[in-house]
C-alpha cells in the first residue's frame, strides 16, 4: 500500500498541537478508525511508550499495539503499530508556520498481513477514505485547540 500523506495547518501553537497529537490516547477523538487507545503507563508520550488500540474496520474491531519509535518534541513522532491483520507506521511531523500556527504532516504507511496482502491493491480507495476522515478529524480538533487559545 502506498503511503498516505496529509498536511493540516492550524492557528494553534506548535507546543499545544504536538502535546495533543503526540498523546496517541487522543487518537479516537480525531481518527474515526480508532475506537479506543490506552497508554500502558501514565507517563505521557515518550520514546518507547506503548498504546493498546482498538481499530474499527467495517463492523470488525481489531486490536493493535502501537509503540513510539521516534520522538522529538515539537518536531516529530513515529508510532509503529502491529496487529493480527495489519502493520502500520504513523509519523506526524510538526512545523511552525510564520503566523505562529502549526503545519502537521501526517504520514500513514499501512500494510496488510497474510492472505489480506493480496487484497491491498484493491483497497486503495478505502485507505484513502480513512486518511480523508483522519485528516478531517485532526483539522477539527486542532481548530478547537486554536479557538480555545483565542479565548484564553
PyMOL commands that set and color helices and strands:
alter all, ss='L'
color gray80, all
select helices_A, chain A and resi 14-22+24-30+114-122+124-151
alter helices_A, ss='H'
color red, helices_A
select strands_A, chain A and resi 4-10+34-39+50-57+60-72+76-83+86-96+102-112
alter strands_A, ss='S'
color yellow, strands_A
deselect
rebuild
show_as cartoon
